[in-house]
Amino acid sequence: MDLGLDGRRIMVGGASRGLGAAIAEAAAGEGARIAAVARESDALAAVAERIGGRAIPADLTTADGPVDAARRAIEALGGLDGLVVNSGGPPTGSFATLDEAAWERAISGTLLAALRVIRTALPALREGRDPAILIVLSSSVREPVANLVTSNVLRPGLNGLIKSLVGEIAPIRINGIAPGRIDTERVRSLDRARSEESGQSIEQVQAQNLARIPLGRYGQPAELGRVGAFLLSPAASYVNGTVVAVDGGMIRSLP
Ligand SMILES: NC(=O)c1ccc[n+]([C@@H]2O[C@H](COP(=O)([O-])OP(=O)(O)OC[C@H]3O[C@@H](n4cnc5c(N)ncnc54)[C@H](OP(=O)(O)O)[C@@H]3O)[C@@H](O)[C@H]2O)c1
């Protein structure tokens, strides 16, 4: 199947590693031109070089960062056909452990950053070819994750944003992707935090997680990257306003 991404101009947030890099690589492999956004690092430059894209260094948690990044991406690509809303995950913890500053970091990094980048990108997307937005969410849109109350509050909010925008921005498509446990730096640090908090070994924490995943393993970033590239592509032209889980069957709730 030809995804139809050849020459499509796509901005990808959080693209220096993990899920963002995997989506960028999969889309670039289908011929898309990528503006890869993350804070300045050798890793970001290396991803951009590997996929023949442009590196756009920016801090997406600041008020100006997402706006500035979107403007520079649109300029670098000469327009925009696709946008991947993605960045670092929000602070971990239970409600009792999260103070005002942690909530402010979570809200600006996860919720406000998404609003800001979408708002800035919309005019260019309206001029784009088969334009599509993809928001990287979490299994927390279906079921709360232990010790991650920020995600449990904010990701469902972004799901609500998808359902709100779908009627407002068509024919721009907008979808979400909900990873369960994909083996990235973020998931490794979540496992470490759980291990420290519970006094269990990392192996015990991982075994508990694996017991919930019918496929019996964590996913690989490329397995999510391929689904992300599909959702952004004209091949998914009638998929709109939905959230696709990539979790090995972990979440049992009905959609
Ligand atoms: N992996 C999973 O299974 C999973 C499950 C549920 C939800 N998620 C969510 O999916 C998103 C991506 O996860 P991941 O596993 O790929 O995480 P990751 O491995 O930690 O990668 C995060 C990416 O975002 C960038 N980033 C972090 N803070 C940033 C900032 N302030 N400004 C710009 N870029 C920033 C990072 O680069 P720099 O740090 O260099 O800027 C990196 O490229 C996260 O929000 C995570 O919570 C992941």
The ligand as an ORCA input file, in Angstrom:
! r2SCAN-3c Opt
* xyz 0 1
  N       6.445      5.448     25.599
  C       5.215      5.124     25.952
  O       4.848      3.937     25.993
  C       4.223      6.182     26.313
  C       3.027      5.787     26.916
  C       2.075      6.742     27.207
  C       2.308      8.074     26.901
  N       3.485      8.443     26.330
  C       3.698      9.855     26.048
  O       4.152     10.044     24.731
  C       5.047     11.157     24.684
  C       6.363     10.720     24.051
  O       6.856      9.664     24.840
  P       8.296      9.023     24.649
  O       8.187      7.703     25.300
  O       8.742      9.143     23.254
  O       9.152     10.006     25.591
  P      10.723     10.320     25.578
  O      11.475      9.111     25.158
  O      10.990     10.924     26.903
  O      10.875     11.426     24.423
  C      10.309     12.694     24.606
  C      10.678     13.602     23.457
  O      10.140     14.904     23.729
  C      11.210     15.859     23.751
  N      10.949     16.869     24.769
  C      10.878     16.672     26.112
  N      10.659     17.846     26.723
  C      10.600     18.797     25.744
  C      10.416     20.195     25.738
  N      10.247     20.881     26.874
  N      10.414     20.854     24.562
  C      10.599     20.179     23.398
  N      10.764     18.848     23.333
  C      10.774     18.172     24.503
  C      12.447     15.046     24.077
  O      13.622     15.685     23.637
  P      14.477     16.666     24.588
  O      14.323     16.173     25.990
  O      15.858     16.543     24.062
  O      13.900     18.031     24.374
  C      12.175     13.786     23.268
  O      12.456     14.009     21.914
  C       5.228     11.642     26.129
  O       4.394     12.741     26.346
  C       4.773     10.454     26.948
  O       4.247     10.828     28.197
  C       4.456      7.524     26.039
*
